[in-house]
Amino acid sequence: QVQLVESGGRLVQPGGSLTLSCAASDSSFGTLNMSWYRQAPGHQREWIGTTTPTGAYTNYADSVKGRFTISRDNAKNIAYLQMSSLKSKDTAVYYCKQRSIWGQGTQVTVTS
């Protein structure tokens, strides 16, 4: 069964940028949509966006549109979430997902 591992989360100042990675354990990665979600304390898990297997099409939640970019490198079995103009409300645990498989999450904290 494929495993997903997120990395790259850290503390960042408001207005800053950060890129998260999601590494998959096998090459089925390249045949599946890839989604990113986040969950802030006390809130439900929120969908951020989804990209198609080739990365040709990507949809984003309105809350991140224009600030976040999802990309993928199928040769490396890695997806990325590039985040810019970060705000305190972006503080959350960020997860990647394919089919019903979730990663363990990586914490992003936006604070001055």
KOLMI-5843 format. One record per residue (C-alpha): residue in one letter; x, y, z; residue number from 1. Coordinates in nm, 2 decimals, decimal comma, padded with zeros to 4 digits. Layout:
N
atom residu->A; east->X; north->Y; up->Z; num->NUM;
...
END
This chain:
112
atom residu->Q; east->00,00; north->00,00; up->00,00; num->1;
atom residu->V; east->00,14; north->00,34; up->-00,10; num->2;
atom residu->Q; east->00,26; north->00,56; up->00,18; num->3;
atom residu->L; east->00,28; north->00,94; up->00,18; num->4;
atom residu->V; east->00,52; north->01,15; up->00,38; num->5;
atom residu->E; east->00,50; north->01,52; up->00,41; num->6;
atom residu->S; east->00,79; north->01,74; up->00,50; num->7;
atom residu->G; east->00,89; north->02,11; up->00,51; num->8;
atom residu->G; east->00,67; north->02,25; up->00,77; num->9;
atom residu->R; east->00,81; north->02,51; up->01,01; num->10;
atom residu->L; east->00,76; north->02,84; up->01,17; num->11;
atom residu->V; east->00,74; north->03,13; up->00,92; num->12;
atom residu->Q; east->00,67; north->03,50; up->00,95; num->13;
atom residu->P; east->00,35; north->03,66; up->00,80; num->14;
atom residu->G; east->00,41; north->03,75; up->00,44; num->15;
atom residu->G; east->00,67; north->03,48; up->00,41; num->16;
atom residu->S; east->00,69; north->03,18; up->00,18; num->17;
atom residu->L; east->00,73; north->02,81; up->00,23; num->18;
atom residu->T; east->00,73; north->02,49; up->00,02; num->19;
atom residu->L; east->00,60; north->02,16; up->00,15; num->20;
atom residu->S; east->00,68; north->01,83; up->00,00; num->21;
atom residu->C; east->00,49; north->01,50; up->-00,02; num->22;
atom residu->A; east->00,69; north->01,19; up->-00,11; num->23;
atom residu->A; east->00,51; north->00,88; up->-00,22; num->24;
atom residu->S; east->00,65; north->00,53; up->-00,17; num->25;
atom residu->D; east->00,58; north->00,39; up->-00,52; num->26;
atom residu->S; east->00,52; north->00,48; up->-00,88; num->27;
atom residu->S; east->00,14; north->00,46; up->-00,86; num->28;
atom residu->F; east->00,18; north->00,82; up->-00,75; num->29;
atom residu->G; east->00,20; north->00,93; up->-01,11; num->30;
atom residu->T; east->-00,13; north->00,78; up->-01,21; num->31;
atom residu->L; east->-00,34; north->00,94; up->-00,94; num->32;
atom residu->N; east->-00,48; north->01,28; up->-00,85; num->33;
atom residu->M; east->-00,29; north->01,45; up->-00,57; num->34;
atom residu->S; east->-00,47; north->01,66; up->-00,31; num->35;
atom residu->W; east->-00,35; north->01,88; up->-00,03; num->36;
atom residu->Y; east->-00,56; north->01,96; up->00,29; num->37;
atom residu->R; east->-00,50; north->02,14; up->00,61; num->38;
atom residu->Q; east->-00,64; north->02,13; up->00,96; num->39;
atom residu->A; east->-00,62; north->02,42; up->01,20; num->40;
atom residu->P; east->-00,67; north->02,38; up->01,57; num->41;
atom residu->G; east->-01,04; north->02,35; up->01,65; num->42;
atom residu->H; east->-01,14; north->02,34; up->01,28; num->43;
atom residu->Q; east->-01,24; north->02,07; up->01,04; num->44;
atom residu->R; east->-00,99; north->01,95; up->00,78; num->45;
atom residu->E; east->-01,00; north->02,18; up->00,48; num->46;
atom residu->W; east->-00,94; north->02,10; up->00,12; num->47;
atom residu->I; east->-00,67; north->02,32; up->-00,04; num->48;
atom residu->G; east->-00,64; north->02,19; up->-00,39; num->49;
atom residu->T; east->-00,61; north->01,90; up->-00,62; num->50;
atom residu->T; east->-00,39; north->01,84; up->-00,92; num->51;
atom residu->T; east->-00,44; north->01,57; up->-01,19; num->52;
atom residu->P; east->-00,19; north->01,29; up->-01,26; num->53;
atom residu->T; east->00,01; north->01,49; up->-01,51; num->54;
atom residu->G; east->-00,03; north->01,82; up->-01,33; num->55;
atom residu->A; east->-00,20; north->01,97; up->-01,63; num->56;
atom residu->Y; east->-00,51; north->02,08; up->-01,43; num->57;
atom residu->T; east->-00,52; north->02,20; up->-01,07; num->58;
atom residu->N; east->-00,81; north->02,34; up->-00,87; num->59;
atom residu->Y; east->-00,77; north->02,55; up->-00,55; num->60;
atom residu->A; east->-00,99; north->02,66; up->-00,27; num->61;
atom residu->D; east->-01,08; north->03,02; up->-00,28; num->62;
atom residu->S; east->-00,90; north->03,07; up->00,05; num->63;
atom residu->V; east->-00,56; north->03,00; up->-00,11; num->64;
atom residu->K; east->-00,61; north->03,08; up->-00,47; num->65;
atom residu->G; east->-00,34; north->03,31; up->-00,61; num->66;
atom residu->R; east->-00,11; north->03,24; up->-00,31; num->67;
atom residu->F; east->-00,06; north->02,86; up->-00,31; num->68;
atom residu->T; east->00,06; north->02,65; up->-00,60; num->69;
atom residu->I; east->00,05; north->02,27; up->-00,63; num->70;
atom residu->S; east->00,30; north->02,09; up->-00,85; num->71;
atom residu->R; east->00,44; north->01,74; up->-00,89; num->72;
atom residu->D; east->00,74; north->01,56; up->-01,01; num->73;
atom residu->N; east->00,62; north->01,21; up->-01,12; num->74;
atom residu->A; east->00,98; north->01,10; up->-01,19; num->75;
atom residu->K; east->01,06; north->01,15; up->-00,82; num->76;
atom residu->N; east->00,72; north->01,06; up->-00,68; num->77;
atom residu->I; east->00,70; north->01,39; up->-00,51; num->78;
atom residu->A; east->00,43; north->01,66; up->-00,49; num->79;
atom residu->Y; east->00,48; north->02,01; up->-00,37; num->80;
atom residu->L; east->00,28; north->02,28; up->-00,21; num->81;
atom residu->Q; east->00,43; north->02,63; up->-00,26; num->82;
atom residu->M; east->00,28; north->02,88; up->-00,03; num->83;
atom residu->S; east->00,34; north->03,26; up->-00,04; num->84;
atom residu->S; east->00,20; north->03,57; up->00,13; num->85;
atom residu->L; east->00,14; north->03,35; up->00,43; num->86;
atom residu->K; east->-00,10; north->03,47; up->00,70; num->87;
atom residu->S; east->-00,16; north->03,37; up->01,05; num->88;
atom residu->K; east->-00,48; north->03,20; up->00,95; num->89;
atom residu->D; east->-00,27; north->02,96; up->00,73; num->90;
atom residu->T; east->-00,14; north->02,81; up->01,05; num->91;
atom residu->A; east->-00,24; north->02,44; up->01,04; num->92;
atom residu->V; east->-00,12; north->02,09; up->00,99; num->93;
atom residu->Y; east->-00,09; north->02,02; up->00,62; num->94;
atom residu->Y; east->-00,16; north->01,69; up->00,47; num->95;
atom residu->C; east->-00,13; north->01,53; up->00,13; num->96;
atom residu->K; east->-00,37; north->01,27; up->00,01; num->97;
atom residu->Q; east->-00,42; north->01,02; up->-00,28; num->98;
atom residu->R; east->-00,73; north->00,81; up->-00,30; num->99;
atom residu->S; east->-00,80; north->00,72; up->00,07; num->100;
atom residu->I; east->-00,43; north->00,74; up->00,18; num->101;
atom residu->W; east->-00,32; north->01,03; up->00,40; num->102;
atom residu->G; east->00,02; north->01,14; up->00,50; num->103;
atom residu->Q; east->00,10; north->01,20; up->00,87; num->104;
atom residu->G; east->00,09; north->01,58; up->00,82; num->105;
atom residu->T; east->00,35; north->01,86; up->00,87; num->106;
atom residu->Q; east->00,30; north->02,16; up->01,09; num->107;
atom residu->V; east->00,31; north->02,51; up->00,95; num->108;
atom residu->T; east->00,30; north->02,80; up->01,20; num->109;
atom residu->V; east->00,27; north->03,15; up->01,07; num->110;
atom residu->T; east->00,36; north->03,40; up->01,34; num->111;
atom residu->S; east->00,57; north->03,70; up->01,40; num->112;
END
